[in-house]
Amino acid sequence: MLEEKARLSLPASGGPGAFQEKAGGLEDRLPAPPGGVRRRLRAASRARLISTVSIVVFMLLWEGVVRLHLVNPLFTSSPTRIAEAFAQMIHEGSLGKDLRVSGSEFLLGYALAVVVGILVGVGMGWYADVAAALQPFVSALYSTPRVALIPLLIIWLGIGIWSKVAVVFLVTVFQILISTEAGVRAADESLIRTAHSFGANDRQIFTTIVLPGAVPFLIAGLRLGLGQALVGIVVGELYAATAGIGYEIAVAGETFQTDRVFVGIAILASTAILLMWGLRRLEMRFESWRPQRQGAGR
């Protein structure tokens, strides 16, 4: 009687071997053991420690080279002098004004580039006629050095904020547009055919397959555009401006105030690192949108 119940409890296709195979499949789906998590945490802590130590060592070496007069102090600065210049600029109030001006130019130009780049990129990636109509203009503008357009932008928009907004927009939008178009075109054809076979319409396919699959491409475009936007701010303010981080860097460089030049560079670098970290967090948040292929990783 017991043997009969045991036989009934086994799968019909393959007996004990099939049962072991299914058990193995369940083990594959179990979470990683705590030891693996601990190893990853230790590796992350080790990486942070190494990065921190390398930065501290670099700063100490930099400070020592300047204090020992191994380089001409007129053409460089030291971390302590840069910190003193930073505090002085805050006390004078000039740094706050420059940050407001450059921040406004960055936010307006980058936001416009994101909206236009995503909309046009999706349209070109999803509709062949739209791509055929816009591709010549996109290729021509993308291959043209945007710096060459700055004199025209200043003539058209003046030396105020809008000429710099236009520069930021032009140097950023094509990175986002091209990445978005590539992401839409890279949609998994097998998933689209499967969705069509189950009666899904174009809107459902776009929102559930194409758009989620394009998110990694879009985030990559946002990252590339972010660096270009910061470059656009500096370049635009170097040409014609009365305030801003780029303007402050230009004035400080002309008067050999290298400590103030490094303050502007440090602000731009810190801003880029912070925004890149935010985009990485955004990418992780939307990771679940990505459609999973069956049999991936096997």
N, C-alpha and C positions, 0 to 999 in steps of 0.2 A: 504493500500500500504506500509506504513511504517512498519507495523507488519510483512508483508511478507518479506521485506528486512532484518528485524531483524532475522527472522527465517532462512533465507538463510545464514546470516553471522555466525550463530552458527555451530559448528562441527556436522557432520551427526551422529556420534556415541556418543550419550549420552546427547546432548543438553547442557544447561548451566552448568551442573555439570562437563561435560567433558572439557568445556572451562576453568572453574576454576581450574581443575586438571592440564591442560596444563600451565595455568598461574603460578600455584604453581611450576611446573617443571622449568619454566623460572626463577623464583625467586631463586630456588636452585642453578642455574648456575651463578647468578649475583655475582660480587666481594663482598668480606667482607666489611661491613660498616667501615667508617673511625674510628669509636670508637674502633673497634677491633684492628685495626692497632696501634692506640694510646696506647691501653692497653699493646700490645706486646712490643712496644718501651719503655714504662715505666717499664715493667718487666725486659727487657734487661738492661736498665740503672740502675735499682735497683740491679740487680745481679752483674754488673760491680762495682758499688759502694761498695757493701758488700765485694767482692773479694779484692778490693784495700784496704779497711779499715782493713781487716783481715791480709793482708800482712804487712801493716805498723805497726799494733799492734804486730805482731810476731817479726818483726825486732827490735822494741823498747824493747820488753821483752828480746830478745836475747842479745842486747847490754847491757841492765841493769844487767842481770845475770852475764855477763863476767866482767863488770866494778866493780861490788860489790864483785867480787872474790867468788861467790857462787860455781863456778866450777874452776878446775885447768886450768889456761890459757895455760899450756903446752900441754894440750890434746884437746883444742878447740880454737876457734877464735871468733872474733866479726865482725859485718858487716863493721865497719869502718876500721878495720885492713885488712879485705879481699879487700876492695876498694883500700887501700893503696898498698897492694901487687899486685893487678891488674895493677895499674898505674906504679909501679916499673918494672913489667915484660914487659910492653909495652915499657918503656924507655930503658930497657936492650936489647930489640929486640928478646928475646928468645920466647916470646909468639907468635909473628908472624911466626917464623919458625915452632913451634909446631903446629900451626893451619894449615899451609900449608901441613905439613906431614900427619897429621890426616885427614885433608879434602880430600887429594888425595886418601888415603886409603879407606875412606868412599865412595867417589863418584865412584871409580872404582869397589869396591866390591859390592856396592848396585846396581849399574847399571847392572853389569853382572848378579846379582841375579834376578833383575826384568826381564831382557830379557829371561834368561833361565827358570825362574819360570813360566812366562806367556806362553811361547811356549810349554814347557813340560806339564804344567797344562791343557792347551787347548787340546793338543793331547790326554792326558789320559782321559779327560772328554768327548771328542767327539768320540774317537775311542776305542772300547772295546779291540781290540787286542793290541793296544799300552799300555793301562792300565794293561792288563794281563802280558805284557812283562816287564814293568818297576816297577810295584807295589812292588815286593820283594826287589828291590834295594832301592827304596824310603823308604819303611818301615824300612829296616835295618839301613840306614844312619840316618833317622830321630830319631830313638830310641837310637842311639849311641851318648853319650855326645861328642859334637864337641871339647870340651876343651882337651879331650884325644888325639885328632889328632894333636894338636899344635906342640908337639915335632917332629912328622914326617914331618909336613909342614916346620918347621925350618930346618930340615936336608935336605929336598928336595929343598927348595927355599931360604934358608939362612935367615939372620936376617934383610934383606932389606925390601922394601915396599911390595914385592909380597907375602911374607908369611902372612902379615897382611891383604892384599887384599883377600887372600884365606880364612882366618878366617872369615872375614866379609861376604864373599860369602856363606860359609857353614852354618853359623848361621842364614842367612837371607833367602836363596832360598827356603827352605821347607815351610816356612810360606806362601810365595807367591804362590808356586806351589799347595799346598793343598787347599788354599782358591780359587784359580782359577779353579781347578778341581771341587770343590764343586759347584761353581757358574755355570759352564757349565752343570753339571748334574742336577741342580735345575731348568732348563728351564721349562716353563709352557707347559705341554703336550697338553692341550686343544688348545693353540695357535698354536703349531706345527701341530696338526691334521687339524686345520682350514686352515693354510697356505698350507698344502699338498692338501687339497680339492680344493683350488683355483689354483693349478698347480705350486706352488713355488718349486724350486729345493733346494738341500741341501745347496748350497752356499748362496742363498737368505735367507733361514731360519736361517742359522748361523749368518749372518751379521745383520739381522733385528730383530731377536727374542732372540737367544741364547747369543750372545755377549753383547747386551744392558742389558739383565737381569743379566749377570754375573758381571757387573761393580761394584755394591755394594760389592760383595764378593771380587773382586780384590782390591778395595780400602781398605777393612778391612785387607787383606793380606799385602798390602803395609804399613799400619800402624803398624801391628804387626812386620813386618820385619824391620821397621825403628828403633824401640827400640832395637831389637836384634843386628842390625848393630852397633849401638853406643856401646853396651856392647862388641861386638866383637873387636872393635877398642881398647878399654881399656884393655881387657884381652890379646889380641895379643901383645900390647906394654908393658904390665907388664912382659911377658915372655922374650921377646928379642927385644930390640929397642934401638936406640941411639937418638931419638927425637920423639916428639908427645905429645899429651895431657896425654895419659896414662903413658908415660914415665916420664913426669913432675910430675904427681901425685905420682908415685912410688918413685922417688927421694926425693920429698918433704916429703912424709910420713916417709921415712927412716931417715931423718934428723930432724924430728919433726917440720917442717914448715907447721903447720896446715892451716895457712892463704893461702898458695899457693895450698894446697890440695883442699880447698874450692873454690879457683878460677877455678881450673880444673873442679870440680863438677858443678859449676855454669855455666860454658861454655857449658858443655854437656847438662845440663837441659834446658838452653836457646835455644840451637840448636834443641833439641827435640820438644820443644813447638812451635818454629817457623815452623819447617817442618810439624808437625801435623796440624797446622793451614793451611799451604799450601795444604796439602792433603785434608783437609775438604773443602777448596774452590774448589779444583779439583772435588771432589765428587758432590758438588752442581752444577758445570758446566755441568756434565754429567748426572744429574738427569733426564733430558728430554729424555735420551736414553732408560729409563726403559719402557718396554711395559706396558700399562695400561689395567687391566682386567675389563671387563664389569661387572657392578654391584658391584664393590669393594666399601667397606665402607657402604653398605646398609644392 
